[in-house]
Amino acid sequence: MTFRVYATRSAAAHALATNVVRIAERAIAARDRFTVAFSGGNTPRDAYKLIASDEYVRQIAWAQTYAFLTDERSVPLDSPENNGHMIKDLLLNHVPMPLPQIFRIQSQNPPEQAASDYEAAMKKFFTGRLGQKLPKFDLIILGLGEDGHITSLFPGTAALAEQGRWVVANHVPQLDTWRITLTYPVINAAANIIFYVLGEAKADILKQALTPPAQPENALPVHLVRAPQITWIVDKPAASKLQE
């Protein structure tokens, strides 16, 4: 695990953008493609805009990049709450990526159908095209919720126990809503995971996330991420309750 604390949100955004470029370069050099799953929410917005800026956009071979989502809200595609809409608006609409290489979750459909269709699309790409039994992403970018959730794997929800499906519809009682989310088999098969955590509001949960649970039943969703390479990019306020 690599853990880095940055003085400002801007410095953290540059660190995320630089890591995306580095991983993309290595993946394309090795396999002639870069597969990445982007997370939604408010935290990565500035970083996504930065990646689409002149400073970084030319450093990534977008024609060889394939973009997926880690999760989606059960809302219309053009909703301001739709993760894919946000990511396209801030990043993907501003880079020279072929449209067929952007894989959105069809969240306007019933959650179970949206999950099943997205898994089918992933299997067609990773199993049919690349011959992989699991979708081995080069990079998955994850946030960290104040309750310890990652993507749309929330504490106490059924999706935490899923071991077979790649994508599931997950009912989140605490939010009284449905989400469509990648599962742990997919997340833990990724070559690289980057956790991107900003702000003082995340200080308590970041400390918990970095502390192994005393009992397995006390594990947070974030504790179940066991990919081979995990990088934490956090700003100083988020790290304010950690020891030096």
C-alpha positions in Angstrom: 0.0 0.0 0.0 1.1 3.5 -0.8 -0.2 6.4 1.3 0.4 10.1 0.5 -0.9 13.2 2.2 -1.1 16.5 0.2 -1.2 19.9 1.6 -4.1 21.1 -0.5 -7.0 19.8 -2.6 -5.3 21.1 -5.7 -2.1 19.2 -4.9 -4.2 16.0 -4.3 -6.0 16.5 -7.7 -2.6 16.8 -9.5 -1.4 13.7 -7.7 -4.5 11.7 -8.9 -4.1 13.0 -12.5 -0.4 12.1 -12.5 -1.1 8.6 -11.2 -3.8 8.1 -13.9 -1.3 9.1 -16.6 1.4 6.8 -15.2 -0.9 3.8 -15.0 -2.3 4.5 -18.4 1.2 4.7 -19.9 2.2 1.4 -18.4 -1.0 -0.4 -19.4 -0.8 0.8 -23.0 2.8 -0.1 -23.3 2.2 -3.6 -21.9 -1.2 -4.4 -23.5 -2.0 -1.6 -26.0 -5.1 -0.5 -23.9 -6.0 1.1 -20.7 -9.2 0.1 -18.8 -10.3 2.4 -16.0 -13.4 2.6 -13.8 -14.3 6.0 -12.5 -16.2 6.8 -9.3 -18.8 9.5 -8.9 -19.7 11.8 -6.1 -18.4 15.3 -5.4 -14.9 14.5 -4.3 -13.2 13.8 -7.7 -14.8 16.6 -9.7 -11.9 18.9 -9.6 -9.5 16.1 -10.5 -11.6 15.0 -13.4 -11.6 18.5 -14.8 -7.9 18.7 -14.3 -7.3 15.4 -16.3 -9.3 17.0 -19.2 -7.2 20.1 -19.1 -4.4 21.0 -21.5 -1.9 20.0 -18.8 -2.9 16.4 -18.8 -5.2 15.5 -21.7 -2.3 15.1 -24.2 -0.5 12.7 -21.9 -3.1 9.9 -22.2 -3.8 7.8 -25.3 -7.5 8.2 -25.3 -8.0 6.2 -28.4 -6.7 3.2 -26.5 -8.6 4.0 -23.3 -11.9 2.3 -22.2 -13.9 4.0 -19.5 -16.3 2.3 -17.1 -18.2 3.3 -13.9 -17.8 1.9 -10.4 -21.4 2.5 -9.6 -24.5 4.5 -10.5 -27.6 5.9 -8.8 -31.0 4.7 -10.0 -31.8 8.0 -11.8 -32.3 9.1 -15.4 -29.2 9.4 -17.5 -29.4 13.2 -17.7 -30.0 13.7 -13.9 -27.5 16.0 -12.1 -27.2 13.0 -9.6 -26.2 10.6 -12.4 -22.5 9.7 -12.0 -22.0 9.0 -15.7 -23.5 12.4 -16.6 -21.1 14.1 -14.2 -18.0 12.3 -15.5 -18.9 12.9 -19.1 -19.7 16.6 -18.4 -16.4 17.2 -16.6 -14.0 14.8 -18.3 -15.1 12.4 -21.1 -16.8 15.0 -23.3 -13.5 17.0 -23.4 -11.1 14.2 -24.4 -10.6 12.5 -27.8 -12.1 9.2 -26.7 -14.3 7.2 -29.2 -17.8 7.1 -27.9 -18.1 3.3 -28.1 -15.3 3.1 -25.5 -17.4 4.8 -22.8 -19.5 2.2 -20.9 -22.3 3.9 -19.0 -24.8 2.2 -16.8 -28.3 2.5 -18.2 -29.8 3.7 -14.9 -33.0 4.9 -16.4 -34.0 1.2 -16.4 -35.1 -0.8 -13.4 -32.1 -1.5 -11.1 -31.9 -5.2 -11.6 -32.1 -4.8 -15.4 -29.5 -2.0 -15.4 -27.1 -4.2 -13.3 -27.7 -7.3 -15.5 -27.1 -5.3 -18.7 -24.0 -3.7 -17.4 -22.5 -7.0 -16.4 -23.3 -8.4 -19.8 -21.5 -5.5 -21.5 -18.5 -6.0 -19.2 -18.4 -9.7 -20.0 -18.6 -9.1 -23.7 -15.6 -6.8 -23.4 -13.4 -8.6 -20.9 -14.4 -12.2 -21.4 -15.3 -12.2 -25.1 -12.7 -9.7 -26.3 -9.8 -10.1 -23.8 -10.4 -13.7 -22.7 -10.4 -12.8 -19.0 -12.5 -14.7 -16.5 -12.8 -11.6 -14.3 -12.7 -8.0 -15.5 -9.1 -7.1 -14.6 -9.2 -3.3 -14.7 -5.9 -1.5 -15.0 -7.3 1.1 -12.5 -10.3 1.6 -10.3 -10.7 5.0 -8.6 -12.6 4.8 -5.4 -13.9 7.4 -2.9 -14.7 6.8 0.8 -18.0 7.7 2.3 -18.4 9.1 5.8 -20.0 5.7 6.8 -17.1 3.7 5.2 -18.9 2.8 2.0 -17.0 2.5 -1.3 -18.6 2.7 -4.7 -22.2 1.7 -3.7 -21.2 -1.0 -1.3 -22.8 0.4 1.9 -22.5 -1.1 5.4 -25.1 -3.7 6.1 -26.3 -4.1 2.5 -26.7 -7.4 0.6 -24.1 -6.6 -2.1 -21.2 -6.9 0.5 -21.6 -10.7 0.4 -21.8 -11.1 -3.4 -19.1 -13.4 -4.7 -20.4 -14.4 -8.1 -21.9 -11.4 -9.9 -19.8 -8.7 -11.3 -22.5 -6.0 -11.0 -25.5 -6.0 -8.8 -28.5 -3.8 -7.9 -28.0 -2.9 -4.2 -30.8 -1.6 -2.0 -29.5 0.9 0.5 -32.1 1.2 3.3 -30.3 4.1 5.1 -30.8 6.2 1.9 -34.1 4.5 0.9 -32.8 4.0 -2.6 -31.3 1.6 -5.1 -27.8 1.7 -6.5 -26.0 -0.3 -9.2 -22.5 -1.3 -8.2 -19.4 -3.3 -9.0 -18.8 -6.1 -6.6 -15.7 -7.2 -4.6 -14.6 -9.9 -7.0 -14.2 -7.1 -9.7 -12.7 -4.6 -7.3 -10.1 -7.0 -5.9 -9.1 -8.2 -9.3 -8.0 -4.8 -10.4 -4.3 -4.2 -11.0 -4.5 -0.8 -9.2 -6.9 0.8 -6.8 -6.6 4.5 -5.9 -8.6 5.8 -2.9 -9.1 9.5 -3.3 -10.2 11.1 0.0 -10.5 14.8 0.7 -11.8 17.1 3.5 -12.0 17.3 7.3 -15.4 15.5 7.2 -13.6 12.3 6.2 -11.0 12.5 9.0 -12.8 10.1 11.4 -13.7 7.5 8.8 -10.2 7.6 7.2 -8.7 6.8 10.6 -11.2 3.9 10.9 -10.5 2.7 7.4 -6.8 2.4 8.1 -7.3 0.5 11.4 -7.9 -3.2 11.0 -11.2 -4.2 12.7 -10.9 -6.2 16.0 -13.6 -8.6 14.8 -14.5 -9.5 11.2 -18.1 -8.5 11.8 -16.9 -5.0 12.6 -15.3 -4.5 9.2 -16.3 -1.6 7.1 -16.8 -2.0 3.3 -13.5 -0.3 2.7 -11.7 -3.0 4.8 -12.7 -5.7 2.3 -10.7 -4.2 -0.6 -7.7 -6.4 -1.1 -6.4 -5.5 -4.6 -2.7 -6.1 -5.2 -1.8 -2.4 -5.4 -3.6 0.2 -3.4 -2.7 3.8 -3.3 -4.3 6.4 -1.0 -4.3 10.0 -2.1 -5.6 12.2 0.7 -5.4 15.9 1.7 -4.2 17.3 5.0 -7.7 17.9 6.4 -8.7 14.3 5.7 -5.5 13.1 7.4 -5.8 15.4 10.4 -6.7 12.6 12.9 -3.9 10.3 11.9 -0.7 10.0 13.8 2.4 11.2 12.1 
